[in-house]
């Protein structure tokens, strides 16, 4: 027994030493993933085959999309999980940085739904943004997907040690990113010039690493790899027929050096997997099925070589555990970093919407960051989540955008205003840190302007001023004017051309709750002028309107009105023109107190109106939008200029002119009305809509007093239309008709203004 124990101990020591030697002699495998935009999705197909071969990856290096796929894989995701993630992501929406409409205040909603082009205009010089997109949505997605490794700042401590490459845009030198906040490092490596704004890390301005090193094989060797597996989704130099975008041309320039370097780098790679990417571009994210399959096929061709590498590994390959992204988090501290002069901590917290110390969700966090981004007051927002013991610190890196002045351009055509071009000048921080001033000059068939000044205090009372000059002309039924403006029966014509001029000035206070619910109180001055030249050629004896006529123009209204008003508004529609989900309510009450009284018939009166609606998704492609609205006049004043007039189609009709399909503009008058509207919207293809519409209404004098608003609808109209979400704004074409025998086409192009 005394001899046996020492022998057993010696045997144990030998075994442990042997295992340590085996582990020391274990072949270390490095994986290199090249950049290539959408083509980088082929890495996922290759990774599936590498896993099937039983290879355990020990080190990963990547650039651009290779950094994104490689970083996620290094954090613990399996190839099959990456496949599911990438197929579920709408990359077009992420790249476009389409912020949810709910992230914008009412003022910001109007801004984003009016202008087609937005350019910085500082010191009377136009400039072009640093990138098409800030990459905010992509960064948000990376923060969520990499939350489980948020506290690892040394990338060698990740489940698989990782490094990615970026380029210092000021010096042109390669920057190796192996420490820091992983989402930020990955984003910097993938900041494709012209597509994304540069990323700043540790004072260095960084862009896509593919500019200097799109296949970092040397870096993975330095990490300790004995054998290298490389997946290269780059293509060679393209001919002129393939260089169809600025992005492709920039990549071609970058590839001049890359193509030459790849001869040497491919020789440094033990298993070189080269998917056929000649028919794909960096932006073909919608072809994910094909591209992932190309990566799988290319890896299968190297399957025997992969099996040979797997046989050299003594460590056992284990399938990765399924990672479930966290949904809830507890943010206990907000730490602000960066250059902020004009916006307070309270302003930032108000936009974030959630309370510190209370459990929240990633969706709410991303909504809050989107709220800040939607203001346009900050450069692309980077943030970190770090554990602080009780919860997480939210470190927000905010830098005010240097652009305070903007030139904005829009164009529009419709059947009422006809052609119009919009030139806008906007200035932020004009007098105060959180104000914005804007002036629209609208040129075309009708010259108009719209001026706004707004001090945004969020949930506190904000102050605003609006001034609007609007005019249009429309051929209308003469009976509409004859009945409402007491024109003598001796005039016998069917139609006349009515010119409408409106000048409105408002000063108001507004409080906003969560950007979607607002309450306003204000005072208003309005100058209204209704006139025609149709009666100008008639003799005074025929017209009997000499007191309201000049030599060639007859006036039906030419008064100043002064009123106080209140407005309550809720808007959670996901889109103004083609809503698929959300709620809408707009209630307005005007008390008209004074008038210059052109027609000598003014008495104090009020106008109340309200509109409510809902948009509901029925299927993935089909949605239903239903709305109801109504309004009435209170008081015995004979003023008819503020009455409701239904007819036409549009989203920006002034005063109490109300769209009603099936009838032309300004067709159905009355001092009260009720209306119901419904629309089925089928999205034939992305941004292409087939629409079926119907509306019903009662409109007359004193409907609510007589109870006739309960009666069956007297008027109805139906329409079938096509809509396209174009870069200029919505294109809308509709054929409408009514049982009363009227029918017409409506056409509009561009945002309404």
Secondary structure, 3 states (H helix, E strand, C coil): CHHHHHHHHHHHHHHHHHHHHHHHHCCCEEEEECCCHHHHHHHHHHHHHHHHCCCCCCEEEEECHHHHHHHHHHHCCCHHHHHHHHHHCCHHHHHHCCCCHHHCCHHHHHHHCCCCEEEEEECCEECCCCEEECCHHHHHHHHHHCHHHCCCCEHHHCCCEEEEEEEECCCCCEEEECECCHHHHHHHHCCCCEEECCEEECCEEEEEHHHCCCCCHHHHHHCCCCEEEEECCCCCCCCHHHCCCHHHHHHHHHHHHHHHHHHHHHHCCCEEECCCCCCCCCCCHHHHHHHHHHHHHHHHCCHHHHHHHHHHCCCCCCCCCCCCCCCEEEEEEEEEEEECCCCCHHHHHHHHCCCCCCEEEHHHHHHHHHHHHHCCCECCCEEEEEECCCCEEEEEEEEECCCCEEEEEEEEEECCCEEEEEEEEEEECCCCCCEEEEEEEEEECCCEEEEEEEECCCCCCEEEEEEEEEEEEEEEEHHHHHHHCCCCCCCCCCEEEEEEEEEEEEEEEEEEECCCEEEEEEEEEEEEEEEECCCCCCCHHHHCCHHHECCCCEEEEEEEEEEEEEEEEEECCCCCCCCCCEEEEEEEEEEEEEECCCCCCCCCEEEEEEEEEEEEECCCCEEEEEEEEEEEEECCCCCCCCCEEECECCCCCCCCEECECCCCCCCEEECEEEEEEEEEEEEEECCEEEEEEEEEEEEECCHHHHCHHHCCCCEEEEEEEEEEEECCEEEEEEEEECCCCCEEEEEEECCCC
